[in-house]
Amino acid sequence: MKAGFSRRQWLQGSAATLVVAAFARAPAALAHRAHVTLTQLSAHPTSGRWEFAHAIHHHDALQLLALRGAKAAAQPGNPAGNALIALEVERGFRWFSADGSLLRPVTVGAELAGDNVVVYQEMPAPALPGRFVVEATLMQDVFAEQRNNISIEFSRPYTLLRLTRQAKRAEFAVN
């Protein structure tokens, strides 16, 4: 220790240096957040209709809107931004019934919920059980490592599908 510095001053200086160093690294760590959406597909308990909830992280939604050239007034969480994000969800997922016919969920709303924009869709439940197919390309042109997780919540245990650029299509069973 240098003359003129007390042990207390040295410890305070060392602690301050450690805090500054920790915060200097924080932005680099935050930049590595995974680019993942989560879609939950379930059956409404009384109507039996299929309900879809697609959650997209706010920052990823901002990047999507910017890439699509949205005006500054269209932000995640406001009506204009939510409408554009809902259109992207409609384009980014294709659902097929057991007989191969295209299913068409209808968008019923969108909202900002915590750190996510959530887009809600619904449709009548298909009459026949079997092996269904989903294709997801949502946000894969925005982020090379984009993953779309889909939780099929008809029965326990839930089925989790992980779709990427390399694996855009998956099957799931409906009994």
N, C-alpha and C positions, 0 to 999 in steps of 0.2 A: 504494500500500500504506500502511496505517496505521502509525504509529510503534508500535514494540513488537512487531510481527509480523515474524517472519523469513520469508524466501521459502519455506522448508520448511514452516512452519506454514500459510501461505497455500495451498500446493499440497495439503497433506493435507486441509485444510478443503474445498477445491474438489473433490477426489476423493471425499470422503465425501458431499458434496452430490450429485454425479453418481450415485453408487451408490444413495443413498436415492431419488432421482428415478427411476432405472431400475426399482427394485423397486416403487415406487408405481404405475408403469404396467403391471407384469406381470399383475396380476389382470384388468385390462381386456382385455389381449391374450389371456389364456387363456380368457376368457369367449366368445371368438369362434371356438372350435373348431367345425368342421363336424359336423353330426349325420349320420353315414354308417354304414350297416351294409355288411358284405361277405359275400356268399354265394359259395362256391366249389362248383361242380358238376363232378364228374369220374367216370370209370368206374374201378372197382377193377381193377388190372392182371391179376389172375388169375381172379376170379369174374365180372368184367364188370358187376357190380351198380353202380347209380348211387349215389354218395356225396355228401352235402350237408354242408357245414360253414358255419354261419351265425355270424359274429362281430359282437358288439354291444359297443360301448365300455362299460366298467364304469359310468361316470357316467350314461350314457344309460339303461342297464339299471336303475339306482337310480331315475331319474325315472319310468321305465315302471312299476316296482313301486309307487312312491308314488301315481301316478295311478290305478292299479288298486285301491288301498286295501289293499295287502298288509300283513300284520302286521310289526312291527319285526324279528321273528326271521327273516323271509324276506329274505335278502340275496343279491346276485349272488355266486356261488361256493359257497353252501351248498346242501344238497339241496332245501330248501323253495323258495328263490329260483330255483334252476336249473329246477325243475319248472314254476314259474309262467312263467318266461321261455320255456321250451320250448313251453308251451301257446300263448303269444303268437306264437311263430314258426309253429306249426302253423296258427293262424288268419290270420297275416299274409301267407302265400304260397299261391297256387293254381297248380298246374302242370297243363298239358293236353297230351295226346299229339297226334300228327299227325292222328289221326281225330277229335279234339275231346273224347275221353273224359278225365275227371278222373283225374290220377295222385295216388297217396296215399303219399308217403314216410312211413316209420315212424321216430319219434324213438328213438335208441338210446343217447343220453347227452348230458351237458352238463358243462362244466367252466370254471373260471376259468383263463385262459391269458394271462399278462401283464396288460395293461389291458383285456382283453376277456373277455366270457362267450361261449363257443363252444358252439353247439347242433349235435349231429351227428344226421343222418338218413340213411336208405338205403332202397333199393327195388330190385326186379328191373328190369333195363334193359328198356325197351319193345322188342317184337319188330320193329316196323316203323320204318324211318327216315323222315325228313320234316321238316316245319316244326312245331316245338313252341312253346307259348306259356307265359309266366309272367306272373302278376299279383302285384304286391307292394304291400301297404298297411301293412306292419309299421312301427310307431312314427309313422306319419304323423298320428295324432291327438295325439301327444305333442309333436312339434316341427313347426311349419309348414314349415320348410325341409328336412325329413328326406329323405335320398336313400338308396335301397337299390341298391347296386351288386351285380351278379351276374356272376361270371366263369365262363363255360362253357368247361371245360378238356378237351374231348374230343380236339381236334387243335390244332396250332399254325398260325397264331397264335390265341391264345385270343380268344373273343368276350366283350366287356364290355358289359353292359346297364346303363343308369342309369335307375332308375325313381323317380318323384317323384309328388306329388299331381296334377300336371298330366299326367304320362305314367306311368300305373300298369301298363301292359301292354306286353309286347314279345315278339317272335318270335325263335327261334333255330333253326338247322338242325342236324339230327343225321343223319349219313350212315351 
